[in-house]
């Protein structure tokens, strides 16, 4: 037994390295990117899809209204608000789909006003479900925002 182990060690090491080298490739997922209007009053349609999972809409809750913007402008320009971004999805697959979402709030020049990221799992066999991403943003920046850039990674 003592003679066999040293002979098998190089081939066992090579096999282990081969398995480890292919692991990152197997864990790679699909990255999708889309720039959309800021979801203020209505749902914004999205087109993120991978295999049997789709993220198809985005809406915001607790976003600052014009009265809130005026109040912040007069009383506290540094005031911050938690805006809840609600994503709508569908997953026809038999397994839960892991996703990682990053949302960037952009001004007219493409400057980043706020940035948030979150990962979650989309429930299996779900015709319509939601997940939420809270974003802390300066109240006045929400009024200046022109677009929202979304990056979605579907993980294996």
C-alpha positions as CSV (number, residue, x, y, z in Angstrom):
1,X,0.0,0.0,0.0
2,X,2.8,2.4,0.8
3,X,4.3,1.9,-2.7
4,X,1.0,2.5,-4.5
5,X,0.2,5.8,-2.8
6,X,3.2,7.8,-4.2
7,X,2.5,6.4,-7.7
8,X,-1.2,7.5,-7.6
9,X,-0.5,10.9,-6.1
10,X,0.5,12.7,-9.4
11,X,-2.5,11.5,-11.3
12,X,-4.9,12.2,-8.3
13,X,-3.4,15.8,-8.2
14,X,-3.9,16.2,-11.9
15,X,-7.6,15.0,-11.7
16,X,-8.3,17.4,-8.8
17,X,-6.8,20.4,-10.6
18,X,-8.8,19.5,-13.7
19,X,-12.1,19.5,-11.7
20,X,-11.2,22.8,-9.9
21,X,-10.3,24.4,-13.3
22,X,-13.8,23.6,-14.7
23,X,-15.7,24.7,-11.6
24,X,-15.7,28.5,-12.3
25,X,-17.0,27.8,-15.9
26,X,-19.8,25.7,-14.6
27,X,-20.8,28.4,-12.1
28,X,-20.9,31.1,-14.8
29,X,-24.3,32.6,-15.5
30,X,-26.0,35.0,-17.9
31,X,-25.4,38.7,-17.5
32,X,-28.0,41.1,-18.9
33,X,-28.1,44.9,-18.9
34,X,-30.9,47.3,-19.6
35,X,-31.4,51.1,-19.2
36,X,-35.0,52.1,-18.5
37,X,-37.0,55.1,-17.4
38,X,-37.2,55.7,-13.7
39,X,-40.3,53.9,-12.4
40,X,-42.2,56.7,-10.8
41,X,-46.0,56.5,-11.5
42,X,-46.3,53.3,-13.6
43,X,-44.6,49.9,-14.0
44,X,-41.7,49.8,-16.3
45,X,-41.6,46.8,-18.6
46,X,-38.3,44.7,-18.5
47,X,-37.0,42.0,-20.8
48,X,-34.6,39.9,-18.7
49,X,-34.9,36.2,-19.4
50,X,-32.8,33.1,-18.9
51,X,-33.9,29.5,-19.5
52,X,-37.4,29.4,-17.9
53,X,-37.1,32.5,-15.7
54,X,-38.1,36.0,-16.7
55,X,-38.0,39.4,-14.9
56,X,-40.7,41.4,-16.7
57,X,-41.5,44.5,-14.8
58,X,-40.3,47.1,-12.2
59,X,-42.1,49.6,-10.1
60,X,-41.2,51.8,-7.2
61,X,-42.9,52.3,-3.8
62,X,-42.4,55.1,-1.3
63,X,-40.8,57.3,-3.9
64,X,-40.7,61.1,-3.2
65,X,-43.6,63.0,-4.6
66,X,-43.3,66.6,-5.9
67,X,-44.4,68.0,-2.4
68,X,-41.6,65.9,-0.8
69,X,-39.0,67.3,-3.2
70,X,-40.1,70.9,-2.5
71,X,-40.0,70.3,1.2
72,X,-36.5,68.8,1.0
73,X,-35.3,71.7,-1.2
74,X,-36.5,74.2,1.4
75,X,-35.8,72.4,4.7
76,X,-33.1,69.8,4.3
77,X,-31.3,69.3,1.0
78,X,-29.4,66.3,2.5
79,X,-32.7,64.4,3.3
80,X,-32.7,60.7,2.3
81,X,-35.5,58.4,1.4
82,X,-35.8,54.6,1.2
83,X,-37.3,53.8,-2.1
84,X,-38.5,50.2,-2.6
85,X,-37.9,48.8,-6.0
86,X,-40.3,45.9,-6.7
87,X,-39.4,43.5,-9.5
88,X,-42.0,41.2,-11.0
89,X,-40.9,37.8,-12.3
90,X,-42.1,34.5,-13.7
91,X,-40.3,31.1,-13.4
92,X,-41.8,28.1,-15.2
93,X,-38.8,25.9,-14.3
94,X,-38.8,23.0,-11.8
95,X,-35.9,24.6,-9.8
96,X,-35.4,27.9,-8.1
97,X,-33.4,30.4,-10.2
98,X,-30.7,32.4,-8.4
99,X,-30.3,36.0,-9.6
100,X,-28.2,39.0,-8.7
101,X,-29.7,42.4,-9.4
102,X,-27.8,45.8,-9.4
103,X,-29.7,49.0,-9.9
104,X,-28.0,52.4,-10.7
105,X,-30.0,55.6,-10.6
106,X,-28.6,57.9,-13.3
107,X,-28.9,61.7,-14.0
108,X,-29.2,63.1,-17.5
109,X,-25.4,63.1,-18.0
110,X,-25.1,59.4,-16.9
111,X,-23.7,60.2,-13.5
112,X,-24.6,57.8,-10.7
113,X,-27.0,59.2,-8.1
114,X,-27.6,56.0,-6.1
115,X,-26.5,52.4,-6.4
116,X,-27.9,49.2,-4.8
117,X,-27.5,45.5,-5.3
118,X,-29.1,42.3,-4.0
119,X,-29.2,38.6,-4.8
120,X,-32.2,36.4,-4.3
121,X,-33.8,33.2,-5.6
122,X,-36.8,33.1,-7.8
123,X,-39.4,30.6,-6.6
124,X,-40.0,27.5,-8.9
125,X,-43.2,27.1,-10.9
126,X,-44.4,30.6,-10.2
127,X,-46.6,32.4,-12.8
128,X,-46.1,35.8,-11.1
129,X,-44.0,36.6,-8.1
130,X,-42.1,39.7,-6.7
131,X,-39.0,40.5,-4.9
132,X,-38.0,43.8,-3.4
133,X,-34.7,45.8,-3.5
134,X,-34.5,48.8,-1.0
135,X,-32.6,51.8,-2.3
136,X,-31.5,54.7,-0.1
137,X,-31.4,57.8,-2.2
138,X,-31.2,61.6,-1.5
139,X,-34.7,62.9,-1.9
140,X,-33.6,65.7,-4.3
141,X,-31.6,63.1,-6.4
142,X,-34.8,61.1,-7.1
143,X,-36.3,64.2,-8.7
144,X,-33.1,64.7,-10.8
145,X,-33.0,61.1,-12.0
146,X,-33.5,60.5,-15.7
147,X,-32.8,56.8,-16.1
148,X,-32.2,53.6,-14.2
149,X,-29.6,51.1,-15.3
150,X,-30.2,47.5,-14.3
151,X,-27.7,44.7,-14.4
152,X,-29.1,41.2,-13.8
153,X,-27.0,38.1,-13.5
154,X,-28.8,34.7,-13.7
155,X,-26.6,32.3,-11.7
156,X,-26.5,28.6,-12.1
